[in-house]
């Protein structure tokens, strides 16, 4: 199952710094979008705004037919923040893979994967069956009882991906999923993401891996200073960018 993502007028500021500055973006259900841009361009903040980890100061995010984190007050034209419990329910539809894994160090790989399932009311026995299947999907079926400290960085990130998939999200957000890894471990994580890209789940990936973005993405968005400079298929944005700023950024990565 997958869902559309619609972002309208998103603004997020920290002090006087507008990190996200009036972004409008529509992403099709089942699409794979890569977000590129220099450090500080607003990529991760935009990603975190989608699941309301960074609530926008203005604007609204809609996934499928549901606004995320807020509801429209009838007759007012204004939005009101939802209760935290309602936001947590919405986030169950939105998987998130963090840059630095964020695994619980005292739990095994399997326990990390099924923690959200059990918390949502799934019986432990059923959760374990699903958790083992997910670990096998990411190539770690034989590491279910290992704790994070016993796993390489690449293995930890694959556990994090399995955890994000446990609740069968309609949208999966990945924030620089390979940037914390040693170069020799990048390939194993990209391989898992490559298989997810063919699964039909809506993926949004913040990445600096330009060659990977060209390979797997349907849509590429280039951000700078919190704004979309250009967007389109990889053949346009990566191979034939129209904007000087995009060309300058990509030239430094080649």
N, C-alpha and C positions, 0 to 999 in steps of 0.2 A: 504494500500500500504506500502511496506517496501523495503529496499535497503541493499545491501552488504556494508561493511566497510572494506577498505584495508589501512593499515598503513605501510609505507616502510621507514626504516632508520630514524625514527623521533628522533631528538635531540633538547632539549631545555635547555639552561643554563641561570642562573642568576649569573652574575659575573663568578667566577671560579667554581660554583656549577652546575654540570650537573644534573638537576632534572629529565629529560627524556634522556636516554642514549642509543640511537640506537635501537629503538623498531620496530619490524616487527610484524604485527598482522593482521589476516584475520577473519572477523566475517560474518557469513552467514545472508542473508536476513531473517527477522522474528525470529532471534535467540535472546536469553536473556543472556547477559554476565554480570557477577559480577566481579568487580575488587577489590581485597583485597590487604592489605599490611599495614605496620606500618605507623605512621605519618611521613611525609617527604619522602615517597617512590616514589612520582611522580604521584600518582593516579589522583588527581584533575587536575594537569597540563596536563596529557595525555588526560583526558576527554575534557578539554578546547581547546586542540590542534585540536580535531576532528572537531569542528565548527569554528576554527580559532580565538577564543577569545584569545588564546595564540599562535600566529603564530610560528611554529617550526623554529628553526635556520637552520636546515637541514632536509631533508626528505619530504615526501609528503603524504597527506591523500586523499583518493579517496572514494566517496560515490556513489554507482552505477557506472556510467561511467564518473563521473565528478570530477576532482581534485578540492579540496576546498581551496579557497583563493589565488590560483596561477594558471598560465597557462604556458605551455611549449613554450619557444621561438623557432620557427621553425629553424632547422639546427644548433642550439647551444648546445642542451642538458641541457640548464639552464631553471630555472623557474623564472617567474616575478610575483610580487604581483599584484593581480587584483585591480581595483578601488573599493573603499568602497561600492559603490552602488551595484556592482556585488556581493560582498561578502554578503551584506545584503540580496540580492535575494537568494543566496545559503542557507543562514541560515534559510530562511523560510521553507526549507525542513528538518531542524534539530531542534527539540524541545529541550529546556534545562530547567531543574528544578534545582534551586540553593539551597544551603544548608540553606540560611537565607531568603528564600521566595522572597525577592525583589519586593514586591507589592507596587504600588503607594498608599500612605496613604490617599490621598485626593479623591481617586476613590472608588466606591462601588466594591463589589466582581464581579458583572456582568461587570462593566466598565473595571476592570482590565483584565478580560477574553477576552473581545472583542476589546481592544485597538489596538492590532496588526492587527486584521481583518479590522477594520475601516481604519487604516493607509495604508493598502494594497489596498484600494479602494472598499471594500465590503460595500454595503449600510447598514446604521445603523439598519434599521428594520430587514434585513436578518441576520446581525451580532448578534442582540439580540436574535433571534430565536435559532441560533446555540449556543450562549453563555449560554442560559438557559438550553438547552439540555445537554451541557457539565457539568454545575453545578449539574444538576440532576444525571448525570453519576457518579460524585464523591460524591454524597449524600448531596449536599448543595443547592438543588433547592429552599428551603425555606429561603435561606440567600443571595439572589441575591442583595438586597439593603443594606446589611451590609457593613460597612467600615472595613478595616483590624483591627483597634483597638477594634472593637466589636466582633472579632473572636478569638478563641483559636489558639494556634500555629499549632495544627493539622489541623484545618479548613483552616488556612492561607495557609498551604502547599498544601492542596487539591485544593484550588483556583489556586495556582501556577501551579499545574499539569494540571488543566483544561485550563489555559492560554496557556501552552506549547502545548496542543493538538488542539488548536483552528485552526491553519493553516494546520491541517491534515499532520503532518510531517511523513516522511518516516523513520526517526531515532529519538529516544527519549533518551536524555542523562540526567541522574539523579545523582547529586553530593551530596553524603551523605544526602539523603532526610529526614532522621529521626534524624540526630545527634543534631539538635538544639531543639528537642522536649523533653518535660517531658516524662518519661518512660510510663506513663499511656496513652499518646497520640500516641505513636509509632504504635500501632496496627491498628488504623484507617487509617493511611497513607499506611502502608504495605498492608492493604486490597485492597486499590485502585490500588497499583502497581501490586498486585497479579492478579487483573482482567485485567490490561493492558498486563501482560505477556502472557495472553491467546488470545490477540487480533490480533496478527500477526505483530505488529509494531516491528522493530528492537530496542531492548532496551539495553543500556549499563549503568550499575548501579555501582557507587562507593559506597561501603557500608562497615560497620563494623558489620553488622548483619549476622553472619555466618550461623545461622540456616535458616534464610530467603534465603540467597544465595543458600544453599543446596536445598531448596524447589523449588525455581522458576527458577534458572539458568540452561541453557543448557551447558554453558561454564563458567569456572572460571579461572581468570588470577590472579596470585600472583606476585606482584611487590615488589622489594626491591632495594634501591639505584638507582632508575630510570631504572631498567632492569627487564625483565620477568624472574623470577626464575623458574616457572613452570606454565603450563596451561593444561586444559583438562576438562572433565566432573566433576561435584561435587563429584561423587563417587571415583574419583581418587584424586583430589587436596585437598578436604576437609576431606574425610574419610580415604584415604590411601596415604598421600603425600609422594613423593619420595625424596624430598630434605630436608636436616636437617633444613635449614632456615625456610621453610614452617611449618615443624612440631613444631619448637620452637615458632613461631608466634601463631599458632593455639592453642597450649597448654596453652598459657596465657589467652586465651579467653574462655576457658572451665571451 
